[in-house]
């Protein structure tokens, strides 16, 4: 078995399954307006590890946005297909991949879920485990 | 903003797929009528949600 095959076998066969811990940050932009809770590379919070499962891709957003539409956002750097994992669970709240809006602009890949309450909570510095299965 | 969109022929296809003017490719779970055909108006609303979310700069 090659090294790559061993790595895939060890993670359940998919490079997309794994977990990360988000330390909750928040920011309100009064000009838009919107508020987020969770992690974004531009605005704060943190995530460990910094990369998604075995992909090596950096997380860009793991957050909930209170905006003109409220949504849970999962964004990673790079282009990834809309397959290979089934559910993202944030603090025990499941988000099914097939119910997400998926998009990619060639730089980032985005999954957004609408009509959900904030799974990250509003306590700055609190942690939430995010699991992809 | 939406350059192209392909609505699913039936529920088995699940997603409406297309591109935005800036080249962004998207897949949105479609909304279906009771007879199993795509409710294009309701699906368009879901696509507009996607566009609004992508326009939230962070």
N, CA and C atoms of all chains as a GROMACS GRO file, in nm:
protein
  573
    1UNK      N    1   0.085  -0.120   0.000
    1UNK     CA    2   0.000   0.000   0.000
    1UNK      C    3   0.088   0.124   0.000
    2UNK      N    4   0.057   0.217  -0.089
    2UNK     CA    5   0.137   0.339  -0.095
    2UNK      C    6   0.103   0.431   0.022
    3UNK      N    7   0.184   0.535   0.039
    3UNK     CA    8   0.158   0.630   0.146
    3UNK      C    9   0.025   0.699   0.131
    4UNK      N   10  -0.008   0.735   0.007
    4UNK     CA   11  -0.136   0.802  -0.016
    4UNK      C   12  -0.251   0.708   0.016
    5UNK      N   13  -0.239   0.583  -0.028
    5UNK     CA   14  -0.345   0.487   0.000
    5UNK      C   15  -0.361   0.466   0.149
    6UNK      N   16  -0.250   0.462   0.221
    6UNK     CA   17  -0.259   0.444   0.366
    6UNK      C   18  -0.331   0.563   0.429
    7UNK      N   19  -0.299   0.684   0.383
    7UNK     CA   20  -0.362   0.803   0.440
    7UNK      C   21  -0.512   0.801   0.415
    8UNK      N   22  -0.553   0.762   0.292
    8UNK     CA   23  -0.694   0.759   0.261
    8UNK      C   24  -0.765   0.653   0.343
    9UNK      N   25  -0.700   0.537   0.356
    9UNK     CA   26  -0.762   0.430   0.433
    9UNK      C   27  -0.778   0.471   0.578
   10UNK      N   28  -0.681   0.544   0.629
   10UNK     CA   29  -0.686   0.584   0.768
   10UNK      C   30  -0.791   0.688   0.797
   11UNK      N   31  -0.836   0.761   0.696
   11UNK     CA   32  -0.936   0.864   0.718
   11UNK      C   33  -1.074   0.817   0.672
   12UNK      N   34  -1.087   0.687   0.656
   12UNK     CA   35  -1.216   0.634   0.617
   12UNK      C   36  -1.236   0.631   0.467
   13UNK      N   37  -1.131   0.655   0.389
   13UNK     CA   38  -1.139   0.644   0.245
   13UNK      C   39  -1.168   0.772   0.173
   14UNK      N   40  -1.203   0.878   0.242
   14UNK     CA   41  -1.229   1.006   0.177
   14UNK      C   42  -1.136   1.112   0.233
   15UNK      N   43  -1.076   1.193   0.144
   15UNK     CA   44  -0.990   1.301   0.194
   15UNK      C   45  -1.069   1.415   0.255
   16UNK      N   46  -1.203   1.407   0.248
   16UNK     CA   47  -1.287   1.518   0.293
   16UNK      C   48  -1.345   1.497   0.433
   17UNK      N   49  -1.325   1.380   0.492
   17UNK     CA   50  -1.382   1.355   0.624
   17UNK      C   51  -1.278   1.380   0.732
   18UNK      N   52  -1.323   1.443   0.838
   18UNK     CA   53  -1.234   1.478   0.947
   18UNK      C   54  -1.302   1.580   1.036
   19UNK      N   55  -1.223   1.649   1.116
   19UNK     CA   56  -1.282   1.745   1.208
   19UNK      C   57  -1.188   1.864   1.228
   20UNK      N   58  -1.244   1.971   1.280
   20UNK     CA   59  -1.168   2.090   1.315
   20UNK      C   60  -1.241   2.161   1.428
   21UNK      N   61  -1.169   2.243   1.501
   21UNK     CA   62  -1.229   2.316   1.612
   21UNK      C   63  -1.225   2.465   1.584
   22UNK      N   64  -1.342   2.527   1.585
   22UNK     CA   65  -1.354   2.671   1.562
   22UNK      C   66  -1.361   2.743   1.696
   23UNK      N   67  -1.277   2.844   1.712
   23UNK     CA   68  -1.289   2.936   1.824
   23UNK      C   69  -1.364   3.059   1.774
   24UNK      N   70  -1.476   3.088   1.836
   24UNK     CA   71  -1.572   3.182   1.781
   24UNK      C   72  -1.524   3.327   1.792
   25UNK      N   73  -1.528   3.392   1.677
   25UNK     CA   74  -1.509   3.536   1.670
   25UNK      C   75  -1.634   3.599   1.613
   26UNK      N   76  -1.640   3.731   1.612
   26UNK     CA   77  -1.757   3.799   1.558
   26UNK      C   78  -1.718   3.936   1.508
   27UNK      N   79  -1.795   3.985   1.412
   27UNK     CA   80  -1.772   4.117   1.357
   27UNK      C   81  -1.903   4.168   1.299
   28UNK      N   82  -1.932   4.295   1.322
   28UNK     CA   83  -2.049   4.358   1.262
   28UNK      C   84  -2.003   4.466   1.168
   29UNK      N   85  -2.049   4.458   1.044
   29UNK     CA   86  -2.022   4.563   0.946
   29UNK      C   87  -2.147   4.648   0.933
   30UNK      N   88  -2.148   4.768   0.992
   30UNK     CA   89  -2.269   4.850   0.992
   30UNK      C   90  -2.305   4.905   0.855
   31UNK      N   91  -2.213   4.901   0.762
   31UNK     CA   92  -2.241   4.961   0.631
   31UNK      C   93  -2.315   4.865   0.539
   32UNK      N   94  -2.310   4.737   0.568
   32UNK     CA   95  -2.372   4.641   0.474
   32UNK      C   96  -2.521   4.622   0.496
   33UNK      N   97  -2.575   4.592   0.614
   33UNK     CA   98  -2.508   4.548   0.735
   33UNK      C   99  -2.513   4.396   0.748
   34UNK      N  100  -2.417   4.342   0.822
   34UNK     CA  101  -2.424   4.203   0.859
   34UNK      C  102  -2.338   4.179   0.981
   35UNK      N  103  -2.365   4.067   1.048
   35UNK     CA  104  -2.283   4.021   1.160
   35UNK      C  105  -2.254   3.874   1.136
   36UNK      N  106  -2.131   3.833   1.169
   36UNK     CA  107  -2.103   3.690   1.162
   36UNK      C  108  -2.054   3.642   1.298
   37UNK      N  109  -2.073   3.512   1.322
   37UNK     CA  110  -2.010   3.443   1.435
   37UNK      C  111  -1.942   3.319   1.382
   38UNK      N  112  -1.820   3.295   1.428
   38UNK     CA  113  -1.743   3.180   1.384
   38UNK      C  114  -1.605   3.224   1.343
   39UNK      N  115  -1.560   3.173   1.227
   39UNK     CA  116  -1.425   3.202   1.178
   39UNK      C  117  -1.431   3.250   1.034
   40UNK      N  118  -1.360   3.358   1.006
   40UNK     CA  119  -1.326   3.394   0.868
   40UNK      C  120  -1.181   3.440   0.868
   41UNK      N  121  -1.111   3.414   0.759
   41UNK     CA  122  -0.970   3.454   0.753
   41UNK      C  123  -0.956   3.606   0.759
   42UNK      N  124  -1.054   3.678   0.706
   42UNK     CA  125  -1.042   3.823   0.699
   42UNK      C  126  -1.081   3.892   0.829
   43UNK      N  127  -1.176   3.834   0.901
   43UNK     CA  128  -1.236   3.910   1.011
   43UNK      C  129  -1.209   3.853   1.150
   44UNK      N  130  -1.167   3.728   1.160
   44UNK     CA  131  -1.131   3.681   1.293
   44UNK      C  132  -1.194   3.549   1.331
   45UNK      N  133  -1.176   3.517   1.460
   45UNK     CA  134  -1.198   3.381   1.503
   45UNK      C  135  -1.080   3.298   1.458
   46UNK      N  136  -1.080   3.171   1.493
   46UNK     CA  137  -0.970   3.085   1.449
   46UNK      C  138  -1.022   2.944   1.430
   47UNK      N  139  -0.941   2.863   1.362
   47UNK     CA  140  -0.977   2.724   1.342
   47UNK      C  141  -0.849   2.641   1.348
   48UNK      N  142  -0.859   2.526   1.413
   48UNK     CA  143  -0.745   2.434   1.422
   48UNK      C  144  -0.794   2.291   1.398
   49UNK      N  145  -0.728   2.218   1.310
   49UNK     CA  146  -0.620   2.264   1.224
   49UNK      C  147  -0.670   2.364   1.120
   50UNK      N  148  -0.577   2.427   1.052
   50UNK     CA  149  -0.612   2.531   0.955
   50UNK      C  150  -0.656   2.475   0.822
   51UNK      N  151  -0.641   2.343   0.804
   51UNK     CA  152  -0.672   2.282   0.674
   51UNK      C  153  -0.781   2.178   0.688
   52UNK      N  154  -0.855   2.160   0.579
   52UNK     CA  155  -0.974   2.072   0.577
   52UNK      C  156  -0.933   1.927   0.560
   53UNK      N  157  -0.954   1.849   0.665
   53UNK     CA  158  -0.933   1.704   0.664
   53UNK      C  159  -0.798   1.670   0.601
   54UNK      N  160  -0.797   1.583   0.500
   54UNK     CA  161  -0.670   1.543   0.437
   54UNK      C  162  -0.645   1.616   0.306
   55UNK      N  163  -0.723   1.721   0.278
   55UNK     CA  164  -0.710   1.789   0.149
   55UNK      C  165  -0.589   1.882   0.143
   56UNK      N  166  -0.547   1.933   0.258
   56UNK     CA  167  -0.442   2.035   0.260
   56UNK      C  168  -0.492   2.173   0.227
   57UNK      N  169  -0.622   2.188   0.202
   57UNK     CA  170  -0.680   2.318   0.165
   57UNK      C  171  -0.711   2.400   0.290
   58UNK      N  172  -0.674   2.527   0.285
   58UNK     CA  173  -0.700   2.614   0.400
   58UNK      C  174  -0.848   2.649   0.410
   59UNK      N  175  -0.898   2.649   0.532
   59UNK     CA  176  -1.032   2.702   0.557
   59UNK      C  177  -1.032   2.853   0.534
   60UNK      N  178  -1.138   2.902   0.472
   60UNK     CA  179  -1.157   3.046   0.454
   60UNK      C  180  -1.269   3.098   0.543
   61UNK      N  181  -1.376   3.022   0.553
   61UNK     CA  182  -1.488   3.057   0.642
   61UNK      C  183  -1.549   2.932   0.702
   62UNK      N  184  -1.577   2.939   0.829
   62UNK     CA  185  -1.665   2.846   0.899
   62UNK      C  186  -1.747   2.934   0.991
   63UNK      N  187  -1.863   2.976   0.946
   63UNK     CA  188  -1.932   3.083   1.018
   63UNK      C  189  -2.081   3.082   0.989
   64UNK      N  190  -2.154   3.155   1.072
   64UNK     CA  191  -2.296   3.184   1.047
   64UNK      C  192  -2.310   3.333   1.029
   65UNK      N  193  -2.381   3.373   0.925
   65UNK     CA  194  -2.398   3.514   0.894
   65UNK      C  195  -2.541   3.558   0.917
   66UNK      N  196  -2.556   3.667   0.988
   66UNK     CA  197  -2.684   3.736   1.004
   66UNK      C  198  -2.680   3.853   0.907
   67UNK      N  199  -2.736   3.830   0.788
   67UNK     CA  200  -2.727   3.930   0.681
   67UNK      C  201  -2.866   3.946   0.619
   68UNK      N  202  -2.873   3.995   0.497
   68UNK     CA  203  -3.003   4.007   0.430
   68UNK      C  204  -3.068   3.870   0.415
   69UNK      N  205  -2.985   3.768   0.401
   69UNK     CA  206  -3.030   3.630   0.420
   69UNK      C  207  -2.936   3.568   0.523
   70UNK      N  208  -2.992   3.492   0.618
   70UNK     CA  209  -2.908   3.427   0.718
   70UNK      C  210  -2.859   3.294   0.663
   71UNK      N  211  -2.731   3.266   0.687
   71UNK     CA  212  -2.679   3.141   0.632
   71UNK      C  213  -2.558   3.092   0.708
   72UNK      N  214  -2.541   2.960   0.705
   72UNK     CA  215  -2.420   2.894   0.755
   72UNK      C  216  -2.327   2.878   0.636
   73UNK      N  217  -2.201   2.914   0.654
   73UNK     CA  218  -2.107   2.916   0.543
   73UNK      C  219  -1.985   2.829   0.573
   74UNK      N  220  -1.951   2.747   0.475
   74UNK     CA  221  -1.828   2.667   0.478
   74UNK      C  222  -1.754   2.696   0.348
   75UNK      N  223  -1.637   2.758   0.361
   75UNK     CA  224  -1.560   2.797   0.243
   75UNK      C  225  -1.416   2.749   0.261
   76UNK      N  226  -1.363   2.686   0.156
   76UNK     CA  227  -1.223   2.644   0.156
   76UNK      C  228  -1.155   2.700   0.032
   77UNK      N  229  -1.024   2.722   0.046
   77UNK     CA  230  -0.945   2.768  -0.068
   77UNK      C  231  -0.923   2.653  -0.165
   78UNK      N  232  -0.945   2.679  -0.293
   78UNK     CA  233  -0.927   2.577  -0.394
   78UNK      C  234  -1.060   2.532  -0.453
   79UNK      N  235  -1.052   2.447  -0.550
   79UNK     CA  236  -1.171   2.397  -0.618
   79UNK      C  237  -1.192   2.250  -0.581
   80UNK      N  238  -1.309   2.222  -0.527
   80UNK     CA  239  -1.342   2.086  -0.486
   80UNK      C  240  -1.479   2.048  -0.540
   81UNK      N  241  -1.500   1.920  -0.570
   81UNK     CA  242  -1.630   1.877  -0.622
   81UNK      C  243  -1.735   1.872  -0.512
   82UNK      N  244  -1.859   1.875  -0.552
   82UNK     CA  245  -1.970   1.867  -0.458
   82UNK      C  246  -2.001   1.720  -0.431
   83UNK      N  247  -1.906   1.653  -0.371
   83UNK     CA  248  -1.919   1.510  -0.341
   83UNK      C  249  -1.808   1.470  -0.245
   84UNK      N  250  -1.815   1.346  -0.198
   84UNK     CA  251  -1.706   1.293  -0.116
   84UNK      C  252  -1.729   1.303   0.033
   85UNK      N  253  -1.834   1.373   0.075
   85UNK     CA  254  -1.874   1.376   0.215
   85UNK      C  255  -2.025   1.399   0.218
   86UNK      N  256  -2.088   1.368   0.330
   86UNK     CA  257  -2.234   1.373   0.334
   86UNK      C  258  -2.287   1.480   0.428
   87UNK      N  259  -2.220   1.496   0.543
   87UNK     CA  260  -2.275   1.583   0.646
   87UNK      C  261  -2.163   1.663   0.713
   88UNK      N  262  -2.189   1.791   0.736
   88UNK     CA  263  -2.103   1.874   0.821
   88UNK      C  264  -2.182   1.898   0.950
   89UNK      N  265  -2.122   1.864   1.061
   89UNK     CA  266  -2.188   1.880   1.190
   89UNK      C  267  -2.115   1.988   1.269
   90UNK      N  268  -2.189   2.088   1.313
   90UNK     CA  269  -2.131   2.198   1.390
   90UNK      C  270  -2.188   2.194   1.531
   91UNK      N  271  -2.104   2.161   1.627
   91UNK     CA  272  -2.151   2.154   1.765
   91UNK      C  273  -2.270   2.061   1.780
   92UNK      N  274  -2.271   1.955   1.702
   92UNK     CA  275  -2.378   1.856   1.711
   92UNK      C  276  -2.495   1.882   1.617
   93UNK      N  277  -2.496   1.996   1.547
   93UNK     CA  278  -2.605   2.029   1.454
   93UNK      C  279  -2.565   1.985   1.313
   94UNK      N  280  -2.641   1.894   1.252
   94UNK     CA  281  -2.601   1.842   1.120
   94UNK      C  282  -2.648   1.931   1.005
   95UNK      N  283  -2.561   1.944   0.906
   95UNK     CA  284  -2.592   2.014   0.782
   95UNK      C  285  -2.560   1.918   0.667
   96UNK      N  286  -2.663   1.880   0.593
   96UNK     CA  287  -2.647   1.782   0.487
   96UNK      C  288  -2.594   1.850   0.360
   97UNK      N  289  -2.490   1.790   0.302
   97UNK     CA  290  -2.428   1.851   0.185
   97UNK      C  291  -2.527   1.872   0.071
   98UNK      N  292  -2.614   1.772   0.049
   98UNK     CA  293  -2.704   1.782  -0.066
   98UNK      C  294  -2.813   1.888  -0.048
   99UNK      N  295  -2.826   1.942   0.072
   99UNK     CA  296  -2.923   2.051   0.092
   99UNK      C  297  -2.855   2.188   0.085
  100UNK      N  298  -2.725   2.189   0.061
  100UNK     CA  299  -2.649   2.314   0.055
  100UNK      C  300  -2.650   2.373  -0.085
  101UNK      N  301  -2.638   2.505  -0.091
  101UNK     CA  302  -2.604   2.571  -0.217
  101UNK      C  303  -2.452   2.561  -0.232
  102UNK      N  304  -2.408   2.510  -0.347
  102UNK     CA  305  -2.266   2.488  -0.373
  102UNK      C  306  -2.221   2.581  -0.484
  103UNK      N  307  -2.102   2.637  -0.470
  103UNK     CA  308  -2.050   2.720  -0.579
  103UNK      C  309  -1.898   2.722  -0.571
  104UNK      N  310  -1.838   2.748  -0.686
  104UNK     CA  311  -1.694   2.769  -0.690
  104UNK      C  312  -1.660   2.870  -0.798
  105UNK      N  313  -1.570   2.960  -0.763
  105UNK     CA  314  -1.529   3.064  -0.858
  105UNK      C  315  -1.389   3.040  -0.913
  106UNK      N  316  -1.336   2.919  -0.890
  106UNK     CA  317  -1.203   2.886  -0.937
  106UNK      C  318  -1.095   2.916  -0.834
  107UNK      N  319  -1.130   2.993  -0.731
  107UNK     CA  320  -1.036   3.026  -0.624
  107UNK      C  321  -1.079   2.960  -0.493
  108UNK      N  322  -1.209   2.972  -0.463
  108UNK     CA  323  -1.265   2.912  -0.342
  108UNK      C  324  -1.382   2.821  -0.377
  109UNK      N  325  -1.411   2.730  -0.288
  109UNK     CA  326  -1.532   2.648  -0.299
  109UNK      C  327  -1.619   2.676  -0.178
  110UNK      N  328  -1.749   2.694  -0.203
  110UNK     CA  329  -1.843   2.744  -0.102
  110UNK      C  330  -1.961   2.646  -0.089
  111UNK      N  331  -1.994   2.614   0.035
  111UNK     CA  332  -2.122   2.549   0.066
  111UNK      C  333  -2.195   2.641   0.163
  112UNK      N  334  -2.319   2.677   0.132
  112UNK     CA  335  -2.401   2.761   0.219
  112UNK      C  336  -2.534   2.692   0.248
  113UNK      N  337  -2.577   2.703   0.371
  113UNK     CA  338  -2.709   2.652   0.413
  113UNK      C  339  -2.791   2.769   0.464
  114UNK      N  340  -2.917   2.773   0.422
  114UNK     CA  341  -3.005   2.883   0.460
  114UNK      C  342  -3.111   2.835   0.558
  115UNK      N  343  -3.168   2.934   0.629
  115UNK     CA  344  -3.280   2.907   0.721
  115UNK      C  345  -3.239   2.819   0.838
  116UNK      N  346  -3.121   2.841   0.888
  116UNK     CA  347  -3.077   2.775   1.011
  116UNK      C  348  -3.040   2.882   1.114
  117UNK      N  349  -3.064   2.850   1.242
  117UNK     CA  350  -3.017   2.940   1.348
  117UNK      C  351  -2.867   2.921   1.366
  118UNK      N  352  -2.808   3.007   1.446
  118UNK     CA  353  -2.662   3.014   1.462
  118UNK      C  354  -2.608   2.892   1.537
  119UNK      N  355  -2.535   2.801   1.471
  119UNK     CA  356  -2.482   2.684   1.541
  119UNK      C  357  -2.353   2.714   1.619
  120UNK      N  358  -2.296   2.830   1.597
  120UNK     CA  359  -2.170   2.865   1.664
  120UNK      C  360  -2.193   2.936   1.797
  121UNK      N  361  -2.316   2.984   1.820
  121UNK     CA  362  -2.343   3.059   1.942
  121UNK      C  363  -2.286   3.200   1.933
  122UNK      N  364  -2.308   3.277   2.037
  122UNK     CA  365  -2.268   3.418   2.036
  122UNK      C  366  -2.165   3.450   2.144
  123UNK      N  367  -2.100   3.347   2.196
  123UNK     CA  368  -1.998   3.369   2.299
  123UNK      C  369  -1.861   3.375   2.234
  124UNK      N  370  -1.801   3.493   2.234
  124UNK     CA  371  -1.669   3.509   2.175
  124UNK      C  372  -1.568   3.426   2.254
  125UNK      N  373  -1.487   3.350   2.183
  125UNK     CA  374  -1.386   3.266   2.248
  125UNK      C  375  -1.434   3.125   2.278
  126UNK      N  376  -1.565   3.101   2.263
  126UNK     CA  377  -1.615   2.964   2.281
  126UNK      C  378  -1.566   2.877   2.165
  127UNK      N  379  -1.569   2.747   2.183
  127UNK     CA  380  -1.524   2.658   2.076
  127UNK      C  381  -1.639   2.570   2.029
  128UNK      N  382  -1.634   2.536   1.901
  128UNK     CA  383  -1.730   2.443   1.842
  128UNK      C  384  -1.654   2.344   1.756
  129UNK      N  385  -1.680   2.215   1.777
  129UNK     CA  386  -1.620   2.114   1.690
  129UNK      C  387  -1.702   2.101   1.561
  130UNK      N  388  -1.634   2.100   1.450
  130UNK     CA  389  -1.697   2.081   1.320
  130UNK      C  390  -1.646   1.948   1.264
  131UNK      N  391  -1.740   1.864   1.226
  131UNK     CA  392  -1.705   1.730   1.178
  131UNK      C  393  -1.762   1.709   1.038
  132UNK      N  394  -1.680   1.659   0.946
  132UNK     CA  395  -1.726   1.620   0.812
  132UNK      C  396  -1.727   1.468   0.807
  133UNK      N  397  -1.842   1.412   0.770
  133UNK     CA  398  -1.852   1.267   0.766
  133UNK      C  399  -1.922   1.224   0.637
  134UNK      N  400  -2.722   3.875  -1.361
  134UNK     CA  401  -2.620   3.810  -1.278
  134UNK      C  402  -2.607   3.662  -1.313
  135UNK      N  403  -2.723   3.592  -1.334
  135UNK     CA  404  -2.718   3.452  -1.374
  135UNK      C  405  -2.697   3.446  -1.524
  136UNK      N  406  -2.588   3.383  -1.565
  136UNK     CA  407  -2.557   3.375  -1.708
  136UNK      C  408  -2.627   3.255  -1.772
  137UNK      N  409  -2.615   3.141  -1.705
  137UNK     CA  410  -2.682   3.020  -1.755
  137UNK      C  411  -2.741   2.944  -1.637
  138UNK      N  412  -2.851   2.875  -1.661
  138UNK     CA  413  -2.906   2.787  -1.557
  138UNK      C  414  -2.974   2.670  -1.626
  139UNK      N  415  -2.953   2.552  -1.571
  139UNK     CA  416  -3.015   2.430  -1.622
  139UNK      C  417  -3.099   2.372  -1.509
  140UNK      N  418  -3.230   2.366  -1.532
  140UNK     CA  419  -3.320   2.312  -1.430
  140UNK      C  420  -3.326   2.161  -1.443
  141UNK      N  421  -3.340   2.090  -1.331
  141UNK     CA  422  -3.346   1.943  -1.338
  141UNK      C  423  -3.476   1.897  -1.404
  142UNK      N  424  -3.467   1.789  -1.479
  142UNK     CA  425  -3.586   1.734  -1.545
  142UNK      C  426  -3.676   1.662  -1.446
  143UNK      N  427  -3.618   1.614  -1.338
  143UNK     CA  428  -3.697   1.542  -1.238
  143UNK      C  429  -3.621   1.544  -1.106
  144UNK      N  430  -3.685   1.490  -1.002
  144UNK     CA  431  -3.626   1.497  -0.867
  144UNK      C  432  -3.498   1.416  -0.855
  145UNK      N  433  -3.479   1.318  -0.941
  145UNK     CA  434  -3.356   1.238  -0.934
  145UNK      C  435  -3.234   1.324  -0.966
  146UNK      N  436  -3.252   1.425  -1.047
  146UNK     CA  437  -3.139   1.512  -1.082
  146UNK      C  438  -3.107   1.612  -0.972
  147UNK      N  439  -3.206   1.646  -0.890
  147UNK     CA  440  -3.190   1.719  -0.765
  147UNK      C  441  -3.148   1.866  -0.780
  148UNK      N  442  -3.038   1.893  -0.849
  148UNK     CA  443  -2.981   2.027  -0.850
  148UNK      C  444  -3.018   2.107  -0.976
  149UNK      N  445  -3.038   2.238  -0.958
  149UNK     CA  446  -3.030   2.333  -1.069
  149UNK      C  447  -2.884   2.375  -1.077
  150UNK      N  448  -2.827   2.374  -1.197
  150UNK     CA  449  -2.685   2.402  -1.214
  150UNK      C  450  -2.667   2.515  -1.315
  151UNK      N  451  -2.566   2.598  -1.290
  151UNK     CA  452  -2.544   2.707  -1.385
  151UNK      C  453  -2.420   2.786  -1.352
  152UNK      N  454  -2.410   2.900  -1.418
  152UNK     CA  455  -2.297   2.990  -1.396
  152UNK      C  456  -2.347   3.132  -1.379
  153UNK      N  457  -2.272   3.210  -1.304
  153UNK     CA  458  -2.299   3.352  -1.288
  153UNK      C  459  -2.211   3.430  -1.387
  154UNK      N  460  -2.241   3.558  -1.400
  154UNK     CA  461  -2.168   3.639  -1.498
  154UNK      C  462  -2.018   3.643  -1.471
  155UNK      N  463  -1.979   3.631  -1.344
  155UNK     CA  464  -1.835   3.636  -1.311
  155UNK      C  465  -1.767   3.501  -1.329
  156UNK      N  466  -1.839   3.402  -1.380
  156UNK     CA  467  -1.781   3.270  -1.404
  156UNK      C  468  -1.802   3.171  -1.292
  157UNK      N  469  -1.861   3.216  -1.182
  157UNK     CA  470  -1.887   3.125  -1.070
  157UNK      C  471  -1.984   3.015  -1.113
  158UNK      N  472  -1.943   2.891  -1.088
  158UNK     CA  473  -2.030   2.775  -1.114
  158UNK      C  474  -2.110   2.746  -0.989
  159UNK      N  475  -2.238   2.713  -1.002
  159UNK     CA  476  -2.320   2.684  -0.885
  159UNK      C  477  -2.408   2.562  -0.905
  160UNK      N  478  -2.441   2.501  -0.793
  160UNK     CA  479  -2.540   2.394  -0.786
  160UNK      C  480  -2.631   2.425  -0.669
  161UNK      N  481  -2.761   2.435  -0.696
  161UNK     CA  482  -2.860   2.470  -0.593
  161UNK      C  483  -2.966   2.361  -0.589
  162UNK      N  484  -2.998   2.308  -0.472
  162UNK     CA  485  -3.108   2.211  -0.464
  162UNK      C  486  -3.236   2.273  -0.520
  163UNK      N  487  -3.294   2.208  -0.618
  163UNK     CA  488  -3.412   2.263  -0.684
  163UNK      C  489  -3.536   2.241  -0.598
  164UNK      N  490  -3.639   2.320  -0.627
  164UNK     CA  491  -3.770   2.303  -0.564
  164UNK      C  492  -3.860   2.237  -0.668
  165UNK      N  493  -3.937   2.139  -0.623
  165UNK     CA  494  -4.017   2.061  -0.717
  165UNK      C  495  -4.167   2.079  -0.693
  166UNK      N  496  -4.242   2.076  -0.802
  166UNK     CA  497  -4.387   2.076  -0.795
  166UNK      C  498  -4.437   1.939  -0.751
  167UNK      N  499  -4.563   1.932  -0.709
  167UNK     CA  500  -4.618   1.802  -0.667
  167UNK      C  501  -4.609   1.695  -0.777
  168UNK      N  502  -4.610   1.737  -0.904
  168UNK     CA  503  -4.603   1.638  -1.011
  168UNK      C  504  -4.459   1.597  -1.044
  169UNK      N  505  -4.362   1.648  -0.966
  169UNK     CA  506  -4.224   1.608  -0.984
  169UNK      C  507  -4.144   1.694  -1.079
  170UNK      N  508  -4.210   1.791  -1.144
  170UNK     CA  509  -4.137   1.883  -1.231
  170UNK      C  510  -4.075   1.994  -1.148
  171UNK      N  511  -3.977   2.059  -1.204
  171UNK     CA  512  -3.907   2.165  -1.131
  171UNK      C  513  -3.994   2.290  -1.121
  172UNK      N  514  -4.005   2.344  -1.001
  172UNK     CA  515  -4.071   2.474  -0.980
  172UNK      C  516  -3.964   2.580  -1.006
  173UNK      N  517  -3.962   2.630  -1.128
  173UNK     CA  518  -3.851   2.718  -1.168
  173UNK      C  519  -3.853   2.851  -1.091
  174UNK      N  520  -3.971   2.902  -1.060
  174UNK     CA  521  -3.977   3.029  -0.988
  174UNK      C  522  -3.920   3.014  -0.847
  175UNK      N  523  -3.960   2.907  -0.779
  175UNK     CA  524  -3.909   2.885  -0.644
  175UNK      C  525  -3.760   2.852  -0.647
  176UNK      N  526  -3.717   2.781  -0.749
  176UNK     CA  527  -3.574   2.750  -0.762
  176UNK      C  528  -3.494   2.877  -0.789
  177UNK      N  529  -3.551   2.966  -0.870
  177UNK     CA  530  -3.483   3.095  -0.894
  177UNK      C  531  -3.465   3.173  -0.764
  178UNK      N  532  -3.563   3.165  -0.675
  178UNK     CA  533  -3.550   3.232  -0.545
  178UNK      C  534  -3.432   3.176  -0.468
  179UNK      N  535  -3.414   3.043  -0.475
  179UNK     CA  536  -3.299   2.981  -0.408
  179UNK      C  537  -3.167   3.029  -0.470
  180UNK      N  538  -3.166   3.045  -0.600
  180UNK     CA  539  -3.045   3.095  -0.666
  180UNK      C  540  -3.017   3.239  -0.623
  181UNK      N  541  -3.122   3.318  -0.608
  181UNK     CA  542  -3.102   3.455  -0.561
  181UNK      C  543  -3.044   3.458  -0.419
  182UNK      N  544  -3.087   3.363  -0.335
  182UNK     CA  545  -3.027   3.352  -0.202
  182UNK      C  546  -2.878   3.326  -0.212
  183UNK      N  547  -2.840   3.236  -0.302
  183UNK     CA  548  -2.698   3.206  -0.322
  183UNK      C  549  -2.622   3.333  -0.361
  184UNK      N  550  -2.680   3.410  -0.452
  184UNK     CA  551  -2.612   3.531  -0.499
  184UNK      C  552  -2.598   3.632  -0.385
  185UNK      N  553  -2.705   3.647  -0.306
  185UNK     CA  554  -2.697   3.739  -0.193
  185UNK      C  555  -2.587   3.697  -0.095
  186UNK      N  556  -2.580   3.567  -0.069
  186UNK     CA  557  -2.478   3.519   0.025
  186UNK      C  558  -2.338   3.540  -0.030
  187UNK      N  559  -2.320   3.517  -0.160
  187UNK     CA  560  -2.187   3.535  -0.218
  187UNK      C  561  -2.146   3.682  -0.218
  188UNK      N  562  -2.245   3.771  -0.215
  188UNK     CA  563  -2.214   3.914  -0.214
  188UNK      C  564  -2.183   3.968  -0.075
  189UNK      N  565  -2.199   3.885   0.029
  189UNK     CA  566  -2.160   3.926   0.163
  189UNK      C  567  -2.009   3.914   0.172
  190UNK      N  568  -1.939   4.024   0.165
  190UNK     CA  569  -1.793   4.023   0.165
  190UNK      C  570  -1.742   4.012   0.307
  191UNK      N  571  -1.649   3.921   0.328
  191UNK     CA  572  -1.593   3.909   0.463
  191UNK      C  573  -1.446   3.877   0.454
   0.00000   0.00000   0.00000
